[in-house]
Every structure is written in structure tokens, then in C-alpha cells.
């Protein structure tokens, strides 16, 4: 039994951030019913498909990575008949998750007020780029705009180069995780008070909240962080990415491990005490150590570097490509890499949940569903609709995609 067994979530979201939130809840055992609209669902299901895959076998990597352990119901929410079905689902659910833009929310009439009228103790969770209040609540935005406005882009990149986005959709995942935490907190409070509430999370604020200690730098001394490439802004000379003879390696020597590294490299005098006080002397010290570590690493393979400095307790890792990551023995041992059988793709080897609960372990119960895969299961078995009503929903276009009851 999952930790959230008995919790039902209606997932109205698309793209990455909010679907990742609902996948976290689904992995923990919640019954997540994903309600998909025809236009946005089809776009989401093929966006970021792997290059070179035939059109007939296009599957979005983003979709497959954020929608396991869910059930799919396909409703065209522009039609009143479909919204009636959604109302029936919301009335028997605990949480609604949506990432509608303000225009879509108004045009559909699917708001928290609508939801609370159906169930007063509902938890209504909303993920938007800028939040549901403030002067820019109506503004549209994406992961990249949140990275830009939140200051992350300005901090990322080489000192003499342009701002660089993160390699993944970091604002989306930060927003999704914060939304999941907010939902869990709201459910916990509801258990004590019997009252529901709105969980309002933006992509922007989690980005700002995760800027390390740099906001405090500015608060204390008015200092703005500068782009420093792969070096730490605190000017740590042996805490960076260095070229090895067969790729790249991270050496993360700071504090006592920096002293140990300098000893291992035969220059213990460079690792004693604090860096020189003067700016010019400190830069010379920094440059000398960078040259020392870089020259030493370049003459060795990644495994030779690991063997040499692991014994000294100096944190290090090779910079691995994704294929190497997916065969990592530590991840294998932790169950972080999972395999499941997909009805079209066959055996899929991918990333599992990072959550480990001793009494209610997380597992892949259901592969990411086909569009409308659970139409009959949810409408007939959960809501108790008879065959005639399901057929009428299909005929009106309110229910699209797969429907076993209509075949």
C-alpha cells in the first residue's frame, strides 16, 4: 500500500511542472486521474520526441517521464457535457491540480470557486509562471522565462559569455516539487481541520528561493553574483570541472579536502591557512592552483583520478553522459533505474522515483497511459455511468480517444 493510498487527484495539467507534481503523488500511491483535452494532450504527447523516431511511433520523452502511475480520461472540456463529467469526478476527489493560463481558466469556468462548490474540503492546487496574484498574474510564461526573471540565467555561464539556461527544465521541476509539498501540507491540515484550501505556486518563486546564499550576499553587502563558469563564485580553485585524458571530471575540494588534495599533489603549502589577503596575490594563488590541478588531471584518465584522490577523501566524479548514468551501479542498487513493459515501445529502461519509504515503498504500478485508456474504467466503474451515457458522450465529442464502452 502506498503512503497516499486513498487520496484521489484530478490532474488537469499539461507539459512538465504540474504533471511532475502529480507523478510524485501517484508514485506515493495516490489515484491520479489525468484528464486530457484533445489539442493540448496531443501536443504534450509528441513534444520532445526523440530524433529519428518514425512519426507513427512518436512518444514524448517529457510525457513518458511525468505520467506513470496515472489513469487517463479524455474529455473535451470546451463542451458542457464534458464539464459535467469533470464535476462528477471532482466531487469524489481530494485534490485538483491545474496549470491553466488565466484566459483558459476564465473561458472554461473551471476555477477553485467552481471546485469548492462541488466539494468544500477540496485542495485546489495551481501552478503558473508568476502566481495567481500580483501585477503579472495574467502574464503567460514558461520555464525559460522563469529562469530569466528569477536571476538564474544571469548567474549561469562563463564570465565573458552570455547567460546560459540550465540543461533541463529546472524551473518546471522546482515548481512541481514545491506544488507537491504544498498539496501534502494542505492534506495534512485538512485531516486536522476538515477544511480545504488553495495551493498557489509559481515557477518564478521557487527559482528565486533556490539561488543559494546569493540573495543574502546582496542583502548584506549589495553584492551581485557574477557568472563564473564551472568555478564557484567564492573563488574555490579546486572546486570545478577539469579535463581528464578521456573526458571531464569534477574535483570538488573545499575546506579540509582542499588541504588534503594539495598534499596529494605535492604542494601542501598551497593548502594551509587562508588564501592571501590582497586581491592580486589571491588571484595569483588561484591561478597557480587551477594550473596545478588542471595539469595533473589532464595527464590521467577519469578512473585514475578517482583512484588517486578517493583515498584522500576528496570528493570527485567523472562527468558522465546519460548512457553512463543509466548504468550507474549506485543508482541500480538504490532502485533508481527501473524497467517496465510498454505496450508499444516494449521494454523501457528509465528513471524511477527518488523517494524511498521503508513502510510503503514506491513502485511503478502503471506505465504512462494511452490517451483515454481508462475512459470506461473511470466512467463506468468509478462514476457508475451506464453504457448508454458513455456512448452519448462519445457521440457528442465530449469523450474522445479510446473508449472500450463505445466499441
N, C-alpha and C positions, 0 to 999 in steps of 0.2 A: 504493500500500500504506500502511495506517495504521500509526502508531507502535506500536500494541498488536496488530498483526496476529498471529494465532496464539494469543492469550490468550482462553480461553473463560470466561465468567462466568455463573453461575446466579443470577438475580435473583429472590429470594423476597419482595421488599419491596412495600409499598403506600404510598399518599399522596404526599408530596413529597420529603422529605430524602434518603432512601436511593435512590428512583428517580432523583433528580437526580444522585446519585453514579454510578449505573450508566450514565446517559446520557453523563456526561463520559467514562467508559471506552469506551462504544460509539462516541462521536464520534471518539475516538482510535484506533479500529479494532478494538477487542475484539469478539468474537462474544458478545453478551449475549442469553441466552435467558431471557425473563421467564416465570416460572411463576405462573399466576394461579389463585386459588381462586374458586369461584362467588360467594360472598357479598361478600367484600372487593373483588374485582375489579369487580363491577357497581357497588358504591358509589363506588369510586375513579373509575370511568369517567364518572360523571354528576355527581359533586360539583363545585361551582363551574362549572356550565354557564352560558353567557351568558343573561342575562334575555331573555325573549320568544322564545326558540327553541322550536319545536314539540317536544313530547315525543318524537316519532319521530325527531327529528334532534338529540337532546341529546348534546353532546360536552363533556366536561370540559376547560376551559382548562388546568387543572393537569395532567391526563393527557397532553394533546397537547404540553405544554411539557416533559415529563420522560421521554418514552418513544420518541423517534425512534431509528432505527438499531438497534432490538431485534427479536428474534423472539418470538412469543407461543405458549406451550404452556399449555393449560388442564387442570389436574389438581385434583381434589378430594382434598386431602391428608389429609382425615379417613379416607379409605379405604386399607386396606393395599396394594391393587393400585396406587394412585396413588403411594404412597411407594416402592414397588418401582421404578417408572419414574424417580422422582426420584433414587433411589440409583444407577441406571444412568447418569443424566446427571451426577451429582456425580463419579462415578468417572472420567469422562473430561474433567473441567473443572479449571480452575486456581483459581477464586475462587467462593465462595458469599457473597452479600450478603443479609442479612435484617434486618428490624426488628420481629421478633416481640416481643410482651409476654411476661413470664415465664410466665404461665399458658398461653398458646398454645404456647410452646416446650416446656413440660412435657407438655401433653396430646398434642401431635403427636410428641414424641420426636425432633424434628429439632434437634439440638444440635451443637456443634463436635466433641464426642466421637464422635457418630454419623458426622459428616463425615470425621474423621481416620481412622476405621476403614475407610472406603472409599478414601481417598487420603491417605497420610501427609504429603505435601508440600503439602496444600491450604492456601490462605489463606482463613480464615473471618472475614468482616467483619460486625460487628454495630453497628447504630445504634439507641440507645434514648434516652429522655429524660434519665435520670440516670446511665446507665452500668451495667455488669454487676457492679459490686462496690459496697461501702459500704452504709450503713444503709437507703438509699432505692432500692436496686437493684430492688426489687419494685414500686415505685410507678409508676403509669401517669402519663403526661404528654404534652403537645402543645407545639407551637411557642410558644403564648402563655404556658404555664406556665414554659417555659424562659426566655422573655424576662423574666418577673416574678421568678423566683428568681435569675436571673443579674444582676439590677441594671439591665438595660437600660430597663425600663419606668419605674423610679424617676428615671432621668436624662432622660426624653423627655417634652416637653410644656412648656406655659407655666409661669412661676414661680408664678402664683396659680391654676393649674388642676390637674386630675387627671393621673395618669400616662397616657401615650398609647402604644399599640402602634405598631410600625413599619407602614408601608403594605403591606409584603409579609411573607411568612413567613420572616423573616430568620434565625431560629434553625434552621429546616429547611435552608435553603441553606448556612449556615455549617457545620452538622453534616455535610451531604452532601459539601461540598468537603473538609473535614478527613478524612472517611472515604475519599474518593478518594485523597488524598495518602498516607494510611496504607497503603492497598492497594498503591499504586505502590512505596512503600518496602519493603513485605513481599515483593513480587515481585522487587525488586532484590536483597534479601538472599537470597531463595530461590535465585536464579541463582548466588550465590556459595557457599551452604552446602548446598543441596538440601533444606532444611527449611522446612516451612510454619509458620504461627502464627496466632493470633487477633488481629484488629484491633478494638479495643473503643473506640467513640467515642460520646459522649453529645451531646444538643442543648445541655445546660447549659454544659459546659466551654468550647466554642467561643464562646458568648456572653460569658462572663467573660473569655476571652482577648482579645476584641476591644473592650474598654472603653477604648480609647485609653490615655492615661497616668494615668487616674484611680485605678486601684489603687495606683500608686506615690505619688500625692498622699496617699492615706490611709496608706500605709506610712511615708512620710517625716514627714508633719505631722498625721496624724489627720484630714485634711480630707475631708468628704463632698461630692461634686459635687451642685450644685443644678440643678433644671430651669431652663433659660434660654431656652426657646422656640427661635427661629431664630438667636439670638446665641450666639457661642462662650462657654463658661464662663470663658475667660480675659479676658472683657470687652473684646473687639475691636469697636470701634464701627462699623467699616465692613466687617464680615465677617458678612453676614446676607442675609435676603430683604427686598427693598424693593419697594413698589408702584410700577409704571410707569403711564403713562396708558392702556395697553392690556393690562394683566395684571401679572405679577410678574417680578422679575429678581433674580438673585443677584449681588451685588457682593462679591468675596472679596479685599479689600485688607488685606494684613498685611505687616509688615516694610517693605522698600523700596517695594513697590507702594502701601502706605498713604501714604507720603510723596508719591509721585507723584500719587495721587488728590487729596490735599489741595491740591496745586499746581494741578492741573487745575480744581478747584472754586474757585480763587481765595483759598484760605485756607492758604497754605504754613506759616504759623506754628503751625497746629494739628498739623502732621505732622512737626515737628522734635523730636528728642530723645525722652525717655521721658515717659509720662503723669505728671501731677502726683503727688506723693508722698502727700498727705493723702487720706483716704477721701472727704471732702466735695468737695474740689477735683477729684478724679479722676471723681466722679460727674457734676459739672457739665461737665467736659471731655467725658465720654462722651455726655451728653445733647445737648450742643451739636453734636457731630459727627453723631450719629444724626439730629437735626433737619435739619442741613445736607444730608446725603446723601439723606434721605427727601424733602425738598422739591425737591431738584434732580432726582431720579429721577421723581417724580410728574408733573413737567411735560414728560416726554419719553416717547416710545414705547420699546419694548424694543430695537428696531433702532437708534434714535437714541442710546440709552445705549451700546450696543455700539460703534457707530462712534466715539463721543466718547472712550471710555476704552480701547478696544483699542490705539490708537496709543500710549498711555502705558504699555502693558504691565500693565494692571490686570486680573486675572482676573475674568471675568463671564460669565454665561449667562442667557438667558431661562428662566423656569420653564415647561417645555413639557408639554403633555398628551401622552397616549400616541400619538395620531394624528400629532402633530408629531414625536415621537421616531422613529416608524416610517418617516418620510420624511426623516430627517436625512441630508444628503449625506456627512457624515463616516462615519456608520455604513454607508451604502451603499458608499462607497469601500473600507471595510475588509471588506466581505462579511459584516457582522454581521446584516444583514437578508436573509433567504432566502425564496424561493418554492418550493413544491412542489405537486404534484398529488395531492390526497387523493381516494380513490375515491368518497367520499360528499359531502364538502364542496367539492370542486372545487379551484380554485387557492387555496392558503393562503399568506398573506404573514406571516411571523413572525420570531422572533429565532433566529439561528444560534448557533454556538459562539463564545465569546470567545477561543478558543485559536488561535494562528497558529504553525504549524510549517513551516519553509521546505522541508524534505525530505519531509515526509509531511503534506500539507495536510488539514485536516478538511473533510468534506463530508457532506451529507445523502444517505446511501445508501438508507435505507428510511424511509418515513413511519411514524408511530406505528401499530402493527399492530392489526388487528381481533382480538377475543378468539378465541384458538385458530387464528389464521390459519396458523400454521406447525406445527400438530399433526402432519400427515402428513410434512412435510419433515423435522422433527426426529426423530420416532419411527421412520419407515421408512428415511430416508436416512442419518441420523446414527447412530441406535442399531441399525438393521438389523432392526427388528421386521417380521414378515410381516403380511399383510393380516388374517389370522385373529386375531392377537393384538391388533391395533389395534381390530378390531370388538368383541372381547370387552371391551376397556377402555371402549369407548363404551357397550356394553350394561350394564356394571356401574355406570356413572355415574362411574367414575374419571376418564374423559376426557370433558369437557363442551365445549360450544361447537362451533365449526366443525371438521370433520374430513373432508377430501376422501376419505380412505381408506374412510370409512363411508358415502359417498353412492352 
